[in-house]
Amino acid sequence: MKKSAILCVDDEKVVLVSLKNQLKRHLENQYTIETAESGEDALEIFQELLEEQIDVPVILSDQIMPGMKGDELLKQIHTFAPKTLKILLTGQANAEAVGNAVNHANLYRYITKPWEQADLNLTVAEAIRSYFQDKQLEEQNQKLQQLNQELQEKVSIFYKFVPSQFLQLLNIRECEQIKLAQCVERDMSVMFSDIRSFTTLSEKMTPEENFLFINSYLNQMGPVIRYHNGFIDKYIGDAIMALYEQADDAVQAAINMLVRLGEYNRGRERAGYSPLAIGIGLNTGSLMLGTVGEHDRMQTTVIGDTVNLAARVESLTKTYHTPVLITEHTLRNLDIPERFVTRLIDRVTVRGKTQPVTVFEVLDTIPAQLGEPKVIIAELFEEALQCYYAKALETAEVLFKKCLTQCPTDKASQIYLERIHTEMD
């Protein structure tokens, strides 16, 4: 084990020998005592000690020496060894030299020659103690910083599995506070989204390719959801379930997810892959957020009719060949409904429900060449719907045909015409 060293600098060899012997006796040979007869030699010795990774807790230097003066030596040493404590030991230092050492070298103590042995011994001993105490504190601080960094990394990983927003809604500030069956009732907007014909796509891929594909896609959608103040509750294969406190955020997120999907598809097409299509369903209402499971395995979840209806509405996007459908509950909860272009699409009784639910198509998500005709026929389509539900089937048939004349790709008008023909037969 290498000893720490103390460096003594004086141009008088007799002084150096006296100083070295005194420090050896007082410190009981616990430290190597290095000596130098000039500032230049001292710098060289100090650098060698540092290269050998030997601590130099204290340097004692005379002021008046040929060449480099003591205050300049201490100043230079301070630039690369600021922790080393500096003592100016001289009988000829002026106030300017002492001030220079104090201001630029963080001078620890100034002792005049001839020195008193007890005073010098105490000063050096206190300097050594202070040096190693500061070093120990610094090492402890570094360990604490490292532990904090490791803890932050673990917390960051934890929040990738359990969204911090979910815990905030449960009034949980620390992950250690999570307990089974904690729950809270909230009004929120629920989003379900999944990829069209995913089963067909996945059959053409290996399991590894499937994972790479899904993660590539989800990596596009997640940031859009978070940007609009939502958070992902869970992934269900290729499907996403997300929650929003504001209905406006949920609808805008759905629109921008379709925009991002268009950008992603352009990249896929350049790489020789077919474009993806997705469906998004939104519903707003009361639900329960909480933790479920058992003592050794639990997870966060949301339950309630609001959640179930959102999932059912998402499945209806396949029927009507539209990217985004929202319920009347979501439409009523919009702060600024006029921000979005919507049209009533149907009143349906979804599986598991007895009361019909009115759903609306969000036209902002449809490409301009398709969206504009749908916007133009919106009033005509609504009139046709009213006739249909009033059982004026012949009038409804005429109006739906007009809708298809102006917008031949409108799947909803085609569906209603098929219903009318079935009911009239």
Secondary structure, DSSP 8 states (H G I E B T S, - for coil): ----EEEEE-S-HHHHHHHHHHHHHHHTT-SEEEEESSHHHHHHHHHHHHHTT----EEEE-S--SSS-HHHHHHHHHHH-TTSEEEEE-SS--HHHHHHHHHHH-EEEEE-SS--HHHHHHHHHHHHHHHHHHHHHHHHHHHHHHHHHHHHHHHHHHHHHS-HHHHHHTT--SGGG--TT-EEEEEEEEEEEEETTHHHHHHTS-HHHHHHHHHHHHHHHHHHHHHTTEEEEEEETTEEEEEESSHHHHHHHHHHHHHHHHHHHHHHHHTT-----EEEEEEEEEEEEEEEEETTEEEEEEESHHHHHHHHHHHHHHHHT-SEEEEHHHHHT-SSGGGS-EEEEEEE--TT-SS-EEEEEEGGGS-HHHHHHHHHTHHHHHHHHHHHHTT-HHHHHHHHHHHHHH-TT-HHHHHHHHHHHHHH-
